[in-house]
Amino acid sequence: MVKDTEKKNLLALFISVLFFSGHASSNTTTTPGQLALSGELVAAACDIDPKSRALWVDFGNVSARDINMVQEDKLIRPFMVHLIGCHSFGSQHQSSAVAYATITFNGNASTEDPTVLIPSGNGKGFGIKIRDHNGEVLTFGEPSSGYLFSDENNTLRFTATLVPVQKYIQAGDFYAVARFFMDYN
C-alpha cells in the first residue's frame, strides 16, 4: 500500500511534469499538416487455399529423348489450385451475375514463344507449357479463360508439360518458378 507521503510526492511529480511539458510545448512552433486516407473495400469471391500457394511439380528423371520425340504422355504432370470460401453470386445474392475467376501465370517465358516457361539449371533446350483443364495452352503474363465458381468444389486443374525449344537438348537438372495470381469478376 502506498503511504500518504509517497502519494504526495507522486502527485507533485505528476503536476510538475504536466507543468513543464505544457510550458515546453507552448514555446514550440507548429506547422499544420493534413493526412488524407482513402481506399476501396472489395468482396473477394474466394481465396487461394494456403496449401495451394506454394505448389511443387516434380518431373523426376526424364529422358531427353522423350522430350525430343515429343512423348507428352510421359512428360505431363498434373497440379491443382484449390480455392476456398467461394460462392457463386447467382445462388448467394439472387442476382443474374455469374462469379468467375481468371488466373495469370508469370515467369521466365521464352521471348520467341510466350507460352513456354524457360527453366534454369544445367538442362537446356526445352521448356515447360502449362495447360488448363480443357487442354488450352496458357500464355505467361496473360489471364486464362474464366473459371466459374460453384458453392461446393472450386479446384482449378492444370498440367505442366516439358516441350522441346531447340533442336538439341542438354541433359542436366532444371528448375523453374512461375508465380500466379487470381482476378475475380
C-alpha positions in Angstrom: 0.0 0.0 0.0 1.3 3.5 -0.9 1.8 5.8 2.1 0.4 9.4 2.1 3.8 11.0 1.7 4.6 8.8 -1.3 1.2 9.8 -2.8 2.0 13.4 -2.3 5.4 13.0 -3.8 4.0 11.2 -6.8 1.3 13.8 -7.2 3.8 16.7 -7.1 6.0 14.9 -9.7 3.0 14.4 -11.9 1.9 18.1 -11.7 5.5 19.3 -12.4 5.7 17.0 -15.4 2.5 18.4 -16.7 3.5 22.0 -16.0 6.9 21.7 -17.7 5.6 19.7 -20.7 2.9 22.3 -21.2 5.4 25.1 -20.8 7.8 23.4 -23.3 5.1 22.8 -25.9 3.9 26.5 -25.7 7.4 27.6 -26.9 7.5 25.4 -29.9 6.3 26.4 -33.4 3.9 24.1 -35.1 3.3 23.7 -38.8 -0.2 22.4 -39.6 -0.5 19.4 -42.0 -3.1 17.2 -43.4 -3.4 13.5 -43.9 -5.8 12.1 -46.4 -6.6 8.4 -46.4 -8.8 6.5 -48.9 -9.3 3.1 -50.2 -11.8 0.7 -51.5 -13.2 -2.4 -49.8 -13.9 -5.2 -52.2 -15.6 -8.5 -51.7 -13.3 -11.2 -52.9 -15.2 -14.1 -54.4 -12.9 -16.6 -52.7 -9.3 -17.1 -51.5 -6.5 -19.4 -52.7 -6.2 -22.2 -50.2 -2.9 -21.7 -48.2 -1.9 -25.3 -49.2 -2.1 -24.2 -52.9 0.0 -21.0 -52.5 3.3 -22.8 -52.8 2.9 -25.7 -55.3 5.7 -28.2 -56.3 5.6 -30.1 -59.5 8.3 -32.8 -59.7 9.1 -34.2 -63.1 11.6 -36.7 -61.6 14.1 -38.3 -64.0 13.1 -37.5 -67.6 14.8 -38.8 -70.7 16.0 -36.0 -73.1 15.0 -38.5 -75.9 11.3 -38.3 -74.7 11.4 -34.5 -74.9 12.9 -34.6 -78.4 10.3 -37.1 -79.6 7.6 -35.1 -78.0 6.4 -38.0 -75.9 4.0 -35.8 -74.0 2.2 -38.7 -72.3 5.5 -39.3 -70.4 6.1 -35.6 -69.7 2.8 -34.4 -68.3 2.4 -33.6 -64.6 -0.9 -32.5 -63.2 -1.3 -29.9 -60.5 -4.3 -28.1 -58.9 -5.0 -24.8 -57.3 -7.7 -25.1 -54.6 -9.9 -22.1 -53.9 -11.8 -21.8 -50.6 -14.7 -19.7 -49.4 -16.2 -19.3 -52.8 -19.8 -18.6 -53.6 -21.5 -18.3 -56.9 -23.1 -14.9 -57.0 -26.2 -16.3 -58.6 -27.1 -18.5 -55.7 -25.7 -16.3 -52.9 -27.1 -12.9 -53.9 -30.2 -13.8 -56.1 -28.5 -12.0 -58.9 -28.1 -12.8 -62.6 -24.3 -12.2 -62.2 -22.1 -15.2 -62.6 -18.9 -15.4 -60.4 -15.8 -16.4 -62.2 -12.0 -16.0 -61.9 -9.1 -15.9 -64.3 -5.6 -17.0 -63.4 -2.4 -15.4 -64.7 0.9 -17.2 -64.6 4.2 -15.1 -64.7 7.7 -16.4 -65.1 10.8 -16.6 -67.3 8.8 -17.0 -70.6 10.6 -17.6 -73.9 10.9 -14.4 -76.0 10.0 -16.4 -79.1 7.0 -18.2 -77.6 5.3 -16.7 -74.5 3.5 -20.0 -73.8 6.8 -21.6 -72.8 8.5 -21.2 -69.4 12.3 -21.5 -69.7 13.8 -23.4 -66.8 17.2 -22.6 -65.1 19.8 -25.2 -64.3 22.2 -27.5 -66.4 19.4 -28.9 -68.6 19.0 -26.8 -71.7 17.0 -26.8 -74.9 13.5 -27.4 -73.5 10.7 -25.5 -71.7 7.5 -26.0 -69.8 4.0 -25.4 -71.1 1.0 -25.1 -68.7 -2.4 -26.2 -69.9 -5.8 -25.6 -68.3 -8.5 -28.3 -67.6 -9.6 -28.0 -71.3 -6.1 -28.6 -72.6 -5.8 -24.9 -73.7 -2.2 -23.7 -73.5 -1.8 -20.7 -71.2 0.3 -17.7 -72.2 2.6 -16.4 -69.5 1.6 -12.9 -68.4 -2.0 -13.1 -69.8 -5.1 -14.1 -68.0 -6.7 -17.5 -68.6 -10.2 -18.1 -69.8 -12.7 -17.8 -66.9 -13.4 -20.4 -64.3 -16.9 -20.5 -63.0 -17.4 -20.8 -59.2 -19.6 -23.3 -57.6 -20.8 -23.3 -54.0 -19.1 -26.8 -53.4 -15.9 -27.5 -55.2 -13.5 -24.9 -56.7 -10.4 -26.8 -57.8 -8.6 -25.4 -60.8 -6.9 -28.2 -62.7 -3.7 -27.7 -64.8 -1.0 -29.8 -66.3 2.7 -28.9 -66.8 4.4 -30.4 -69.9 8.1 -30.5 -71.0 8.5 -29.4 -74.6 11.5 -29.0 -76.9 12.5 -25.4 -77.8 15.8 -26.2 -79.5 17.0 -29.0 -81.8 19.4 -30.4 -79.3 18.6 -30.9 -75.6 21.3 -30.9 -73.0 20.8 -33.3 -70.1 21.0 -31.9 -66.5 19.0 -30.7 -63.6 16.4 -28.0 -64.1 14.0 -25.8 -62.1 11.6 -23.1 -62.9 9.4 -20.8 -60.9 6.1 -19.4 -62.0 4.0 -17.0 -59.9 0.3 -16.9 -60.3 -2.5 -14.6 -59.2 -6.3 -14.7 -59.4 -8.6 -12.0 -60.8 -12.3 -12.2 -59.8 -15.2 -10.6 -61.6 
